[in-house]
């Protein structure tokens, strides 16, 4: 699973991205090689744009951590 530190950092990033886009992160947790988010977002926001922003802001963090975040 993703280490607790990585999940906490991802949760913070996801909260910031959601706030920037007018959405709300309801919950966030992780599996071996991915994370799960439950997000409330306005119908005017394209889901693809939300996902693009979530992935775009979180992937540099995970690359910075490297493989040691899994464990």
PyMOL Python script that loads the backbone (N, CA, C, O; Angstrom):
from pymol import cmd

cmd.read_pdbstr("""\
ATOM      1  N   UNK A   1       0.842  -1.190   0.000  1.00  0.00           N
ATOM      2  CA  UNK A   1       0.000   0.000   0.000  1.00  0.00           C
ATOM      3  C   UNK A   1       0.876   1.238   0.000  1.00  0.00           C
ATOM      4  O   UNK A   1       2.026   1.211   0.437  1.00  0.00           O
ATOM      5  N   UNK A   2       0.316   2.301  -0.490  1.00  0.00           N
ATOM      6  CA  UNK A   2       1.022   3.565  -0.382  1.00  0.00           C
ATOM      7  C   UNK A   2       1.242   3.868   1.091  1.00  0.00           C
ATOM      8  O   UNK A   2       0.352   3.659   1.914  1.00  0.00           O
ATOM      9  N   UNK A   3       2.394   4.345   1.410  1.00  0.00           N
ATOM     10  CA  UNK A   3       2.701   4.657   2.810  1.00  0.00           C
ATOM     11  C   UNK A   3       1.808   5.800   3.310  1.00  0.00           C
ATOM     12  O   UNK A   3       1.331   6.623   2.529  1.00  0.00           O
ATOM     13  N   UNK A   4       1.599   5.826   4.613  1.00  0.00           N
ATOM     14  CA  UNK A   4       0.720   6.830   5.214  1.00  0.00           C
ATOM     15  C   UNK A   4       1.159   8.248   4.895  1.00  0.00           C
ATOM     16  O   UNK A   4       0.321   9.119   4.660  1.00  0.00           O
ATOM     17  N   UNK A   5       2.467   8.488   4.886  1.00  0.00           N
ATOM     18  CA  UNK A   5       2.970   9.822   4.564  1.00  0.00           C
ATOM     19  C   UNK A   5       2.574  10.226   3.151  1.00  0.00           C
ATOM     20  O   UNK A   5       2.156  11.361   2.922  1.00  0.00           O
ATOM     21  N   UNK A   6       2.704   9.306   2.206  1.00  0.00           N
ATOM     22  CA  UNK A   6       2.331   9.601   0.822  1.00  0.00           C
ATOM     23  C   UNK A   6       0.832   9.886   0.722  1.00  0.00           C
ATOM     24  O   UNK A   6       0.423  10.820   0.034  1.00  0.00           O
ATOM     25  N   UNK A   7       0.026   9.096   1.396  1.00  0.00           N
ATOM     26  CA  UNK A   7      -1.429   9.311   1.359  1.00  0.00           C
ATOM     27  C   UNK A   7      -1.775  10.667   1.956  1.00  0.00           C
ATOM     28  O   UNK A   7      -2.612  11.385   1.410  1.00  0.00           O
ATOM     29  N   UNK A   8      -1.148  11.024   3.059  1.00  0.00           N
ATOM     30  CA  UNK A   8      -1.413  12.327   3.686  1.00  0.00           C
ATOM     31  C   UNK A   8      -1.039  13.467   2.743  1.00  0.00           C
ATOM     32  O   UNK A   8      -1.783  14.441   2.620  1.00  0.00           O
ATOM     33  N   UNK A   9       0.108  13.350   2.078  1.00  0.00           N
ATOM     34  CA  UNK A   9       0.526  14.380   1.136  1.00  0.00           C
ATOM     35  C   UNK A   9      -0.398  14.432  -0.074  1.00  0.00           C
ATOM     36  O   UNK A   9      -0.757  15.511  -0.545  1.00  0.00           O
ATOM     37  N   UNK A  10      -0.778  13.262  -0.573  1.00  0.00           N
ATOM     38  CA  UNK A  10      -1.711  13.225  -1.699  1.00  0.00           C
ATOM     39  C   UNK A  10      -3.051  13.846  -1.313  1.00  0.00           C
ATOM     40  O   UNK A  10      -3.640  14.600  -2.088  1.00  0.00           O
ATOM     41  N   UNK A  11      -3.525  13.526  -0.122  1.00  0.00           N
ATOM     42  CA  UNK A  11      -4.797  14.083   0.341  1.00  0.00           C
ATOM     43  C   UNK A  11      -4.736  15.611   0.341  1.00  0.00           C
ATOM     44  O   UNK A  11      -5.692  16.269  -0.070  1.00  0.00           O
ATOM     45  N   UNK A  12      -3.623  16.172   0.797  1.00  0.00           N
ATOM     46  CA  UNK A  12      -3.460  17.625   0.818  1.00  0.00           C
ATOM     47  C   UNK A  12      -3.484  18.194  -0.605  1.00  0.00           C
ATOM     48  O   UNK A  12      -4.156  19.192  -0.865  1.00  0.00           O
ATOM     49  N   UNK A  13      -2.760  17.564  -1.510  1.00  0.00           N
ATOM     50  CA  UNK A  13      -2.746  18.014  -2.910  1.00  0.00           C
ATOM     51  C   UNK A  13      -4.140  17.922  -3.510  1.00  0.00           C
ATOM     52  O   UNK A  13      -4.601  18.861  -4.159  1.00  0.00           O
ATOM     53  N   UNK A  14      -4.814  16.795  -3.297  1.00  0.00           N
ATOM     54  CA  UNK A  14      -6.148  16.612  -3.850  1.00  0.00           C
ATOM     55  C   UNK A  14      -7.123  17.651  -3.298  1.00  0.00           C
ATOM     56  O   UNK A  14      -7.972  18.154  -4.034  1.00  0.00           O
ATOM     57  N   UNK A  15      -7.010  17.976  -2.011  1.00  0.00           N
ATOM     58  CA  UNK A  15      -7.865  19.008  -1.411  1.00  0.00           C
ATOM     59  C   UNK A  15      -7.623  20.362  -2.083  1.00  0.00           C
ATOM     60  O   UNK A  15      -8.571  21.085  -2.389  1.00  0.00           O
ATOM     61  N   UNK A  16      -6.360  20.698  -2.310  1.00  0.00           N
ATOM     62  CA  UNK A  16      -6.023  21.968  -2.950  1.00  0.00           C
ATOM     63  C   UNK A  16      -6.552  22.032  -4.376  1.00  0.00           C
ATOM     64  O   UNK A  16      -7.134  23.037  -4.784  1.00  0.00           O
ATOM     65  N   UNK A  17      -6.348  20.958  -5.134  1.00  0.00           N
ATOM     66  CA  UNK A  17      -6.832  20.918  -6.515  1.00  0.00           C
ATOM     67  C   UNK A  17      -8.348  21.056  -6.544  1.00  0.00           C
ATOM     68  O   UNK A  17      -8.895  21.828  -7.331  1.00  0.00           O
ATOM     69  N   UNK A  18      -9.018  20.306  -5.684  1.00  0.00           N
ATOM     70  CA  UNK A  18     -10.481  20.368  -5.643  1.00  0.00           C
ATOM     71  C   UNK A  18     -10.957  21.778  -5.298  1.00  0.00           C
ATOM     72  O   UNK A  18     -11.881  22.295  -5.927  1.00  0.00           O
ATOM     73  N   UNK A  19     -10.334  22.393  -4.311  1.00  0.00           N
ATOM     74  CA  UNK A  19     -10.720  23.751  -3.925  1.00  0.00           C
ATOM     75  C   UNK A  19     -10.528  24.721  -5.084  1.00  0.00           C
ATOM     76  O   UNK A  19     -11.366  25.592  -5.317  1.00  0.00           O
ATOM     77  N   UNK A  20      -9.420  24.567  -5.813  1.00  0.00           N
ATOM     78  CA  UNK A  20      -9.163  25.440  -6.966  1.00  0.00           C
ATOM     79  C   UNK A  20     -10.232  25.298  -8.044  1.00  0.00           C
ATOM     80  O   UNK A  20     -10.512  26.247  -8.775  1.00  0.00           O
ATOM     81  N   UNK A  21     -10.830  24.104  -8.139  1.00  0.00           N
ATOM     82  CA  UNK A  21     -11.797  23.827  -9.202  1.00  0.00           C
ATOM     83  C   UNK A  21     -13.250  23.886  -8.722  1.00  0.00           C
ATOM     84  O   UNK A  21     -14.166  23.602  -9.495  1.00  0.00           O
ATOM     85  N   UNK A  22     -13.468  24.249  -7.467  1.00  0.00           N
ATOM     86  CA  UNK A  22     -14.822  24.333  -6.947  1.00  0.00           C
ATOM     87  C   UNK A  22     -15.412  22.990  -6.565  1.00  0.00           C
ATOM     88  O   UNK A  22     -16.632  22.833  -6.513  1.00  0.00           O
ATOM     89  N   UNK A  23     -14.550  22.022  -6.298  1.00  0.00           N
ATOM     90  CA  UNK A  23     -14.986  20.685  -5.903  1.00  0.00           C
ATOM     91  C   UNK A  23     -14.593  20.441  -4.445  1.00  0.00           C
ATOM     92  O   UNK A  23     -13.923  21.265  -3.823  1.00  0.00           O
ATOM     93  N   UNK A  24     -15.022  19.296  -3.914  1.00  0.00           N
ATOM     94  CA  UNK A  24     -14.712  18.931  -2.535  1.00  0.00           C
ATOM     95  C   UNK A  24     -14.231  17.493  -2.488  1.00  0.00           C
ATOM     96  O   UNK A  24     -14.900  16.593  -2.995  1.00  0.00           O
ATOM     97  N   UNK A  25     -13.066  17.275  -1.875  1.00  0.00           N
ATOM     98  CA  UNK A  25     -12.581  15.920  -1.652  1.00  0.00           C
ATOM     99  C   UNK A  25     -13.299  15.372  -0.429  1.00  0.00           C
ATOM    100  O   UNK A  25     -13.165  15.918   0.666  1.00  0.00           O
ATOM    101  N   UNK A  26     -14.059  14.298  -0.604  1.00  0.00           N
ATOM    102  CA  UNK A  26     -14.819  13.696   0.480  1.00  0.00           C
ATOM    103  C   UNK A  26     -13.960  12.691   1.234  1.00  0.00           C
ATOM    104  O   UNK A  26     -13.930  12.697   2.465  1.00  0.00           O
ATOM    105  N   UNK A  27     -13.265  11.833   0.507  1.00  0.00           N
ATOM    106  CA  UNK A  27     -12.394  10.839   1.128  1.00  0.00           C
ATOM    107  C   UNK A  27     -11.270  10.467   0.172  1.00  0.00           C
ATOM    108  O   UNK A  27     -11.387  10.633  -1.042  1.00  0.00           O
ATOM    109  N   UNK A  28     -10.183   9.963   0.739  1.00  0.00           N
ATOM    110  CA  UNK A  28      -9.020   9.558  -0.045  1.00  0.00           C
ATOM    111  C   UNK A  28      -8.300   8.448   0.703  1.00  0.00           C
ATOM    112  O   UNK A  28      -8.049   8.565   1.903  1.00  0.00           O
ATOM    113  N   UNK A  29      -7.963   7.359  -0.007  1.00  0.00           N
ATOM    114  CA  UNK A  29      -7.148   6.296   0.577  1.00  0.00           C
ATOM    115  C   UNK A  29      -6.346   5.638  -0.537  1.00  0.00           C
ATOM    116  O   UNK A  29      -6.503   5.995  -1.705  1.00  0.00           O
ATOM    117  N   UNK A  30      -5.489   4.683  -0.191  1.00  0.00           N
ATOM    118  CA  UNK A  30      -4.607   4.108  -1.187  1.00  0.00           C
ATOM    119  C   UNK A  30      -4.586   2.601  -1.204  1.00  0.00           C
ATOM    120  O   UNK A  30      -4.920   1.947  -0.216  1.00  0.00           O
ATOM    121  N   UNK A  31      -4.192   2.062  -2.331  1.00  0.00           N
ATOM    122  CA  UNK A  31      -3.971   0.636  -2.536  1.00  0.00           C
ATOM    123  C   UNK A  31      -2.494   0.443  -2.842  1.00  0.00           C
ATOM    124  O   UNK A  31      -1.688   1.346  -2.618  1.00  0.00           O
ATOM    125  N   UNK A  32      -2.135  -0.733  -3.352  1.00  0.00           N
ATOM    126  CA  UNK A  32      -0.734  -1.025  -3.636  1.00  0.00           C
ATOM    127  C   UNK A  32      -0.090  -0.013  -4.575  1.00  0.00           C
ATOM    128  O   UNK A  32       1.013   0.466  -4.312  1.00  0.00           O
ATOM    129  N   UNK A  33      -0.767   0.309  -5.656  1.00  0.00           N
ATOM    130  CA  UNK A  33      -0.140   1.145  -6.669  1.00  0.00           C
ATOM    131  C   UNK A  33      -1.052   2.254  -7.183  1.00  0.00           C
ATOM    132  O   UNK A  33      -0.813   2.805  -8.258  1.00  0.00           O
ATOM    133  N   UNK A  34      -2.083   2.580  -6.432  1.00  0.00           N
ATOM    134  CA  UNK A  34      -2.994   3.648  -6.852  1.00  0.00           C
ATOM    135  C   UNK A  34      -3.758   4.182  -5.633  1.00  0.00           C
ATOM    136  O   UNK A  34      -3.699   3.619  -4.540  1.00  0.00           O
ATOM    137  N   UNK A  35      -4.454   5.256  -5.856  1.00  0.00           N
ATOM    138  CA  UNK A  35      -5.255   5.837  -4.781  1.00  0.00           C
ATOM    139  C   UNK A  35      -6.708   5.925  -5.215  1.00  0.00           C
ATOM    140  O   UNK A  35      -7.021   5.876  -6.405  1.00  0.00           O
ATOM    141  N   UNK A  36      -7.581   6.054  -4.238  1.00  0.00           N
ATOM    142  CA  UNK A  36      -9.015   6.202  -4.474  1.00  0.00           C
ATOM    143  C   UNK A  36      -9.438   7.543  -3.895  1.00  0.00           C
ATOM    144  O   UNK A  36      -9.029   7.905  -2.792  1.00  0.00           O
ATOM    145  N   UNK A  37     -10.251   8.275  -4.632  1.00  0.00           N
ATOM    146  CA  UNK A  37     -10.809   9.523  -4.141  1.00  0.00           C
ATOM    147  C   UNK A  37     -12.314   9.523  -4.392  1.00  0.00           C
ATOM    148  O   UNK A  37     -12.792   9.022  -5.409  1.00  0.00           O
ATOM    149  N   UNK A  38     -13.033  10.086  -3.458  1.00  0.00           N
ATOM    150  CA  UNK A  38     -14.444  10.371  -3.646  1.00  0.00           C
ATOM    151  C   UNK A  38     -14.540  11.883  -3.653  1.00  0.00           C
ATOM    152  O   UNK A  38     -14.207  12.541  -2.667  1.00  0.00           O
ATOM    153  N   UNK A  39     -14.999  12.432  -4.772  1.00  0.00           N
ATOM    154  CA  UNK A  39     -15.009  13.878  -4.966  1.00  0.00           C
ATOM    155  C   UNK A  39     -16.407  14.330  -5.345  1.00  0.00           C
ATOM    156  O   UNK A  39     -17.050  13.740  -6.214  1.00  0.00           O
ATOM    157  N   UNK A  40     -16.872  15.381  -4.687  1.00  0.00           N
ATOM    158  CA  UNK A  40     -18.109  16.051  -5.099  1.00  0.00           C
ATOM    159  C   UNK A  40     -17.687  17.225  -5.964  1.00  0.00           C
ATOM    160  O   UNK A  40     -16.863  18.042  -5.555  1.00  0.00           O
ATOM    161  N   UNK A  41     -18.260  17.307  -7.174  1.00  0.00           N
ATOM    162  CA  UNK A  41     -17.872  18.389  -8.078  1.00  0.00           C
ATOM    163  C   UNK A  41     -19.101  18.911  -8.815  1.00  0.00           C
ATOM    164  O   UNK A  41     -20.069  18.181  -9.026  1.00  0.00           O
ATOM    165  N   UNK A  42     -19.047  20.179  -9.202  1.00  0.00           N
ATOM    166  CA  UNK A  42     -20.198  20.769  -9.883  1.00  0.00           C
ATOM    167  C   UNK A  42     -20.363  20.188 -11.287  1.00  0.00           C
ATOM    168  O   UNK A  42     -19.389  19.783 -11.921  1.00  0.00           O
ATOM    169  N   UNK A  43     -21.593  20.155 -11.757  1.00  0.00           N
ATOM    170  CA  UNK A  43     -21.862  19.589 -13.083  1.00  0.00           C
ATOM    171  C   UNK A  43     -21.205  20.396 -14.201  1.00  0.00           C
ATOM    172  O   UNK A  43     -21.028  19.891 -15.309  1.00  0.00           O
ATOM    173  N   UNK A  44     -20.847  21.634 -13.917  1.00  0.00           N
ATOM    174  CA  UNK A  44     -20.187  22.460 -14.927  1.00  0.00           C
ATOM    175  C   UNK A  44     -18.712  22.096 -15.105  1.00  0.00           C
ATOM    176  O   UNK A  44     -18.074  22.559 -16.050  1.00  0.00           O
ATOM    177  N   UNK A  45     -18.169  21.280 -14.216  1.00  0.00           N
ATOM    178  CA  UNK A  45     -16.770  20.869 -14.279  1.00  0.00           C
ATOM    179  C   UNK A  45     -16.675  19.514 -14.968  1.00  0.00           C
ATOM    180  O   UNK A  45     -17.270  18.535 -14.516  1.00  0.00           O
ATOM    181  N   UNK A  46     -15.929  19.463 -16.057  1.00  0.00           N
ATOM    182  CA  UNK A  46     -15.753  18.196 -16.771  1.00  0.00           C
ATOM    183  C   UNK A  46     -14.929  17.234 -15.917  1.00  0.00           C
ATOM    184  O   UNK A  46     -13.889  17.609 -15.374  1.00  0.00           O
ATOM    185  N   UNK A  47     -15.396  16.008 -15.804  1.00  0.00           N
ATOM    186  CA  UNK A  47     -14.691  15.004 -15.023  1.00  0.00           C
ATOM    187  C   UNK A  47     -13.271  14.811 -15.558  1.00  0.00           C
ATOM    188  O   UNK A  47     -12.332  14.648 -14.778  1.00  0.00           O
ATOM    189  N   UNK A  48     -13.112  14.828 -16.862  1.00  0.00           N
ATOM    190  CA  UNK A  48     -11.780  14.647 -17.451  1.00  0.00           C
ATOM    191  C   UNK A  48     -10.821  15.758 -17.018  1.00  0.00           C
ATOM    192  O   UNK A  48      -9.635  15.504 -16.811  1.00  0.00           O
ATOM    193  N   UNK A  49     -11.323  16.981 -16.879  1.00  0.00           N
ATOM    194  CA  UNK A  49     -10.491  18.103 -16.443  1.00  0.00           C
ATOM    195  C   UNK A  49     -10.100  17.934 -14.971  1.00  0.00           C
ATOM    196  O   UNK A  49      -8.964  18.214 -14.588  1.00  0.00           O
ATOM    197  N   UNK A  50     -11.039  17.480 -14.160  1.00  0.00           N
ATOM    198  CA  UNK A  50     -10.761  17.225 -12.752  1.00  0.00           C
ATOM    199  C   UNK A  50      -9.672  16.160 -12.615  1.00  0.00           C
ATOM    200  O   UNK A  50      -8.706  16.355 -11.877  1.00  0.00           O
ATOM    201  N   UNK A  51      -9.820  15.044 -13.314  1.00  0.00           N
ATOM    202  CA  UNK A  51      -8.847  13.959 -13.229  1.00  0.00           C
ATOM    203  C   UNK A  51      -7.485  14.414 -13.747  1.00  0.00           C
ATOM    204  O   UNK A  51      -6.459  14.100 -13.144  1.00  0.00           O
ATOM    205  N   UNK A  52      -7.465  15.144 -14.845  1.00  0.00           N
ATOM    206  CA  UNK A  52      -6.209  15.657 -15.394  1.00  0.00           C
ATOM    207  C   UNK A  52      -5.473  16.506 -14.364  1.00  0.00           C
ATOM    208  O   UNK A  52      -4.257  16.382 -14.215  1.00  0.00           O
ATOM    209  N   UNK A  53      -6.186  17.350 -13.665  1.00  0.00           N
ATOM    210  CA  UNK A  53      -5.576  18.209 -12.655  1.00  0.00           C
ATOM    211  C   UNK A  53      -5.124  17.418 -11.426  1.00  0.00           C
ATOM    212  O   UNK A  53      -4.052  17.680 -10.881  1.00  0.00           O
ATOM    213  N   UNK A  54      -5.923  16.466 -10.994  1.00  0.00           N
ATOM    214  CA  UNK A  54      -5.532  15.636  -9.852  1.00  0.00           C
ATOM    215  C   UNK A  54      -4.260  14.851 -10.161  1.00  0.00           C
ATOM    216  O   UNK A  54      -3.326  14.826  -9.359  1.00  0.00           O
ATOM    217  N   UNK A  55      -4.230  14.211 -11.327  1.00  0.00           N
ATOM    218  CA  UNK A  55      -3.060  13.423 -11.698  1.00  0.00           C
ATOM    219  C   UNK A  55      -1.851  14.304 -11.977  1.00  0.00           C
ATOM    220  O   UNK A  55      -0.724  13.957 -11.622  1.00  0.00           O
ATOM    221  N   UNK A  56      -2.090  15.439 -12.611  1.00  0.00           N
ATOM    222  CA  UNK A  56      -0.990  16.335 -12.960  1.00  0.00           C
ATOM    223  C   UNK A  56      -0.274  16.911 -11.749  1.00  0.00           C
ATOM    224  O   UNK A  56       0.939  17.123 -11.778  1.00  0.00           O
ATOM    225  N   UNK A  57      -1.019  17.162 -10.695  1.00  0.00           N
ATOM    226  CA  UNK A  57      -0.406  17.717  -9.477  1.00  0.00           C
ATOM    227  C   UNK A  57       0.145  16.635  -8.562  1.00  0.00           C
ATOM    228  O   UNK A  57       1.065  16.911  -7.792  1.00  0.00           O
ATOM    229  N   UNK A  58      -0.377  15.425  -8.612  1.00  0.00           N
ATOM    230  CA  UNK A  58       0.075  14.381  -7.691  1.00  0.00           C
ATOM    231  C   UNK A  58       1.236  13.554  -8.236  1.00  0.00           C
ATOM    232  O   UNK A  58       2.064  13.089  -7.454  1.00  0.00           O
ATOM    233  N   UNK A  59       1.323  13.360  -9.527  1.00  0.00           N
ATOM    234  CA  UNK A  59       2.371  12.480 -10.053  1.00  0.00           C
ATOM    235  C   UNK A  59       3.782  12.996  -9.791  1.00  0.00           C
ATOM    236  O   UNK A  59       4.659  12.172  -9.528  1.00  0.00           O
ATOM    237  N   UNK A  60       4.069  14.305  -9.842  1.00  0.00           N
ATOM    238  CA  UNK A  60       5.433  14.740  -9.493  1.00  0.00           C
ATOM    239  C   UNK A  60       5.802  14.398  -8.044  1.00  0.00           C
ATOM    240  O   UNK A  60       6.955  14.079  -7.754  1.00  0.00           O
ATOM    241  N   UNK A  61       4.830  14.466  -7.145  1.00  0.00           N
ATOM    242  CA  UNK A  61       5.096  14.111  -5.749  1.00  0.00           C
ATOM    243  C   UNK A  61       5.496  12.642  -5.644  1.00  0.00           C
ATOM    244  O   UNK A  61       6.470  12.309  -4.968  1.00  0.00           O
ATOM    245  N   UNK A  62       4.753  11.769  -6.306  1.00  0.00           N
ATOM    246  CA  UNK A  62       5.061  10.339  -6.225  1.00  0.00           C
ATOM    247  C   UNK A  62       6.397  10.027  -6.893  1.00  0.00           C
ATOM    248  O   UNK A  62       7.130   9.156  -6.425  1.00  0.00           O
ATOM    249  N   UNK A  63       6.722  10.726  -7.979  1.00  0.00           N
ATOM    250  CA  UNK A  63       8.040  10.525  -8.599  1.00  0.00           C
ATOM    251  C   UNK A  63       9.146  10.985  -7.653  1.00  0.00           C
ATOM    252  O   UNK A  63      10.217  10.380  -7.604  1.00  0.00           O
ATOM    253  N   UNK A  64       8.887  12.047  -6.910  1.00  0.00           N
ATOM    254  CA  UNK A  64       9.862  12.557  -5.945  1.00  0.00           C
ATOM    255  C   UNK A  64      10.100  11.540  -4.831  1.00  0.00           C
ATOM    256  O   UNK A  64      11.240  11.315  -4.424  1.00  0.00           O
ATOM    257  N   UNK A  65       9.028  10.929  -4.343  1.00  0.00           N
ATOM    258  CA  UNK A  65       9.138   9.918  -3.295  1.00  0.00           C
ATOM    259  C   UNK A  65       9.897   8.698  -3.803  1.00  0.00           C
ATOM    260  O   UNK A  65      10.719   8.128  -3.086  1.00  0.00           O
ATOM    261  N   UNK A  66       9.620   8.300  -5.039  1.00  0.00           N
ATOM    262  CA  UNK A  66      10.247   7.105  -5.582  1.00  0.00           C
ATOM    263  C   UNK A  66       9.562   5.846  -5.086  1.00  0.00           C
ATOM    264  O   UNK A  66       8.518   5.914  -4.438  1.00  0.00           O
ATOM    265  N   UNK A  67      10.154   4.688  -5.392  1.00  0.00           N
ATOM    266  CA  UNK A  67       9.506   3.419  -5.068  1.00  0.00           C
ATOM    267  C   UNK A  67       9.385   3.125  -3.573  1.00  0.00           C
ATOM    268  O   UNK A  67       8.642   2.225  -3.183  1.00  0.00           O
ATOM    269  N   UNK A  68      10.096   3.862  -2.738  1.00  0.00           N
ATOM    270  CA  UNK A  68      10.024   3.583  -1.303  1.00  0.00           C
ATOM    271  C   UNK A  68       8.676   3.948  -0.680  1.00  0.00           C
ATOM    272  O   UNK A  68       8.442   3.609   0.480  1.00  0.00           O
ATOM    273  N   UNK A  69       7.784   4.625  -1.403  1.00  0.00           N
ATOM    274  CA  UNK A  69       6.465   4.935  -0.840  1.00  0.00           C
ATOM    275  C   UNK A  69       5.579   3.710  -0.814  1.00  0.00           C
ATOM    276  O   UNK A  69       4.544   3.711  -0.146  1.00  0.00           O
ATOM    277  N   UNK A  70       5.958   2.675  -1.518  1.00  0.00           N
ATOM    278  CA  UNK A  70       5.151   1.463  -1.549  1.00  0.00           C
ATOM    279  C   UNK A  70       5.678   0.503  -0.518  1.00  0.00           C
ATOM    280  O   UNK A  70       6.887   0.364  -0.331  1.00  0.00           O
ATOM    281  N   UNK A  71       4.749  -0.164   0.156  1.00  0.00           N
ATOM    282  CA  UNK A  71       5.317  -1.001   1.043  1.00  0.00           C
ATOM    283  C   UNK A  71       4.908  -1.948   1.931  1.00  0.00           C
ATOM    284  O   UNK A  71       5.734  -2.551   2.615  1.00  0.00           O
TER     285      UNK A  71
END
""", "prot")
cmd.dss("prot")
cmd.show_as("cartoon", "prot")
cmd.util.cbc("prot")
cmd.orient("prot")
